[in-house]
Amino acid sequence: MERAKITAIIESIINNVEKRIPEYMKDPADRNISEGNVAICIIDKQGRIYGKLFGNDKNRSRGFYNVAWKKASQVWITGYATGKFEELVYSKKISCEQFGLSKPDLIGWEGGQPVKINEEVELAIGFSGFRGHHDLEIVSKAVDEVLKNEI
């Protein structure tokens, strides 16, 4: 797939995440975490990084981007969703060292996930700012909409 098409898909994912933020902000449990200062980080197979920080507080958004990057980069390295990877490591089903990681470097929280667009395009996506299961859900819904409309 051409780079321009991949970039367009990634931009559509980011835009679809952005339009869902107000919906998740209605839940006080999510709103109180970040007050809308959330972030997404997307890494493609070649290591190109895409992302966006949302909200009015640049420092808080920066902090959430740091977490989103850590989630995305761990998925990019391991191929496993965050949370699931740690579950496998701590149940001794895999070793984090085989991926060049050590336990203090693991993120642990949900919100990082591998996304396969097609046979050529795989993305590692990290989102941070809401509760972990909502971090996953918001990205999954955005990706589903993009795939339904663009591919």
C-alpha positions in Angstrom: 0.0 0.0 0.0 1.3 3.5 -0.9 2.6 5.6 2.0 0.0 8.3 1.2 -2.8 5.8 1.7 -1.4 4.5 4.9 -1.0 8.1 6.2 -4.6 8.9 5.2 -5.8 5.8 7.1 -3.8 6.8 10.2 -5.1 10.4 10.0 -8.7 9.0 9.7 -8.1 6.9 12.8 -6.9 9.9 14.8 -9.8 12.0 13.6 -12.3 9.2 14.5 -10.7 9.0 18.0 -11.0 12.7 18.4 -14.7 12.8 17.6 -15.3 10.2 20.3 -13.6 12.0 23.1 -16.7 14.1 24.1 -18.7 10.9 24.5 -16.2 9.4 26.9 -15.9 12.6 28.8 -19.5 12.3 29.9 -18.5 9.5 32.3 -17.2 11.2 35.5 -14.7 8.3 36.1 -13.0 9.0 32.7 -13.4 12.8 32.8 -11.7 13.0 36.2 -8.6 11.1 35.0 -7.6 13.5 32.3 -10.2 16.3 31.9 -9.9 15.7 28.2 -6.2 16.0 28.0 -5.6 12.7 26.2 -3.2 11.4 23.6 -2.8 8.8 20.9 0.5 7.4 19.5 0.6 5.2 16.4 3.7 3.4 15.1 3.8 1.6 11.8 5.9 -1.5 11.0 8.7 0.7 9.7 8.9 2.6 12.9 7.2 5.9 11.7 5.4 7.6 14.5 2.1 9.4 14.3 0.2 11.0 17.1 -1.9 13.7 18.5 -2.3 15.4 21.9 -5.8 16.6 22.8 -7.0 19.1 25.4 -6.0 22.5 26.6 -3.4 21.6 29.2 -0.2 21.0 27.2 1.7 19.5 30.2 -1.1 17.0 31.1 -1.5 16.1 27.4 2.3 15.6 27.2 2.1 13.2 30.2 -0.6 11.2 28.6 1.3 11.1 25.3 4.3 9.7 27.2 2.1 6.8 28.4 0.5 6.4 24.9 4.0 6.2 23.4 5.1 3.7 25.9 2.0 1.6 25.2 2.4 1.8 21.4 6.2 1.2 21.5 5.7 -1.9 23.7 3.1 -3.3 21.2 5.4 -2.4 18.3 8.3 -4.4 19.9 6.3 -7.3 21.2 3.2 -7.6 18.9 1.0 -8.1 22.0 -1.6 -5.8 23.5 -0.5 -4.1 26.7 -2.0 -5.8 29.7 -2.1 -9.1 27.8 1.7 -9.0 27.4 2.2 -8.5 31.1 -0.2 -11.3 31.9 1.9 -13.7 29.7 5.1 -12.5 31.3 4.0 -12.8 34.9 2.4 -16.2 34.3 5.8 -17.2 32.9 4.4 -18.2 29.5 6.8 -15.8 27.8 9.9 -13.9 28.8 10.0 -10.1 28.4 13.8 -10.4 28.0 13.3 -12.2 24.6 11.9 -8.9 23.4 14.8 -6.9 24.9 12.6 -5.6 27.7 12.9 -5.8 31.4 10.0 -5.9 33.9 10.5 -2.3 35.1 10.0 -1.1 31.5 6.6 -2.8 31.0 3.6 -0.5 30.9 1.0 -3.0 32.2 -2.0 -0.8 31.6 -4.5 -1.6 28.9 -4.7 0.8 26.0 -1.9 -0.4 23.7 -3.0 -2.7 20.9 -1.8 -4.2 17.6 -4.1 -3.3 14.7 -3.9 -5.1 11.4 -5.3 -3.0 8.5 -4.5 -5.6 5.8 -1.7 -8.0 4.9 0.7 -5.2 4.4 -0.2 -2.7 7.1 0.1 -3.3 10.8 0.0 -0.6 13.4 0.8 -0.4 17.1 -1.6 2.0 18.7 -1.4 3.4 22.2 -4.0 5.7 23.7 -4.1 7.2 27.1 -6.3 9.4 29.2 -9.3 7.3 30.1 -9.7 4.1 32.0 -7.7 1.3 30.2 -10.7 -0.6 28.8 -12.0 2.7 27.4 -8.6 3.5 25.9 -8.9 0.3 24.0 -12.6 0.7 23.1 -12.3 4.2 21.7 -9.5 3.2 19.4 -11.2 -0.1 18.4 -14.4 1.9 17.4 -12.4 4.4 15.5 -10.5 1.7 13.6 -13.7 -0.2 12.8 -15.3 2.9 11.4 -12.2 3.8 9.3 -12.0 0.3 7.9 -15.7 0.2 7.1 -15.5 3.5 5.2 -12.1 3.6 3.6 -11.0 0.1 2.7 
